[in-house]
Amino acid sequence: MMTKDELIDKLKGIIAPYVQDEAAFKALTEDTDFVKDLKINSANLVDIILDIEDEFDIILENDDMEQMLTVKSAMAIVTGKLKD
């Protein structure tokens, strides 16, 4: 099982190309909101979801996607899927 820091690093690598607010990205925490803080648009959120599925070899359901709004929620969903 990967550590929390390793998981955050992987997520940062995935979302980096889509970030519109670099300062917010540099200051990223678990509470960072993809849309409000990083200014990622909804089309790019779909790309991020697909990238997360590929990176972690998991399948995300629609309700997972709707909940994946912050770094913390993304981590919780990914961790939950990896345990299944």
C-alpha positions in Angstrom: 0.0 0.0 0.0 1.4 3.4 -0.9 1.8 6.1 1.7 -0.3 9.3 1.8 2.6 11.3 0.5 3.1 8.9 -2.4 -0.6 9.1 -3.3 -0.6 12.9 -3.2 2.5 13.0 -5.4 0.9 10.7 -7.9 -2.3 12.8 -7.9 -0.3 16.0 -8.3 1.4 14.5 -11.3 -1.9 13.7 -12.9 -3.6 17.0 -12.3 -0.5 19.2 -13.0 -1.2 19.6 -16.8 -4.8 20.9 -16.2 -4.1 23.4 -13.4 -5.0 27.0 -14.2 -3.8 28.5 -10.9 -0.1 27.6 -10.4 0.1 29.4 -7.0 -2.7 27.3 -5.6 -1.1 24.2 -7.1 2.2 25.0 -5.3 0.3 25.4 -2.1 -1.7 22.2 -2.6 -3.1 20.5 0.5 -5.6 17.7 1.1 -8.3 20.5 1.3 -7.4 21.9 -2.2 -10.5 22.0 -4.4 -9.9 21.1 -8.0 -12.4 23.6 -9.4 -12.5 26.4 -6.9 -8.8 26.5 -6.1 -7.0 25.1 -9.1 -9.5 26.5 -11.6 -9.8 23.2 -13.4 -12.7 23.1 -15.8 -15.3 20.3 -16.0 -14.0 18.9 -19.3 -10.5 18.6 -17.8 -11.9 17.0 -14.6 -13.1 14.1 -16.9 -9.6 13.8 -18.3 -8.3 13.7 -14.7 -10.7 10.9 -13.8 -9.6 8.9 -16.8 -6.0 9.5 -16.0 -6.6 8.4 -12.3 -8.3 5.2 -13.6 -5.3 4.4 -15.8 -2.7 5.3 -13.2 -4.2 3.2 -10.4 -5.9 0.6 -12.6 -9.3 1.2 -11.1 -12.8 1.9 -12.4 -14.6 5.0 -11.1 -18.4 5.1 -10.9 -20.4 8.3 -11.7 -21.0 8.9 -8.0 -17.3 8.6 -7.3 -16.7 11.3 -10.0 -19.3 13.6 -8.5 -17.6 13.3 -5.1 -14.1 13.8 -6.3 -13.9 17.6 -5.8 -10.9 17.9 -3.5 -7.5 16.3 -3.1 -8.8 14.6 0.1 -11.9 13.1 -1.6 -9.8 11.9 -4.5 -7.4 10.2 -2.1 -10.2 8.6 -0.2 -11.9 7.3 -3.3 -8.7 5.9 -4.8 -7.6 4.3 -1.5 -11.1 2.7 -1.2 -10.9 1.3 -4.7 -7.4 -0.1 -4.2 -8.6 -2.0 -1.1 -11.5 -3.6 -3.0 
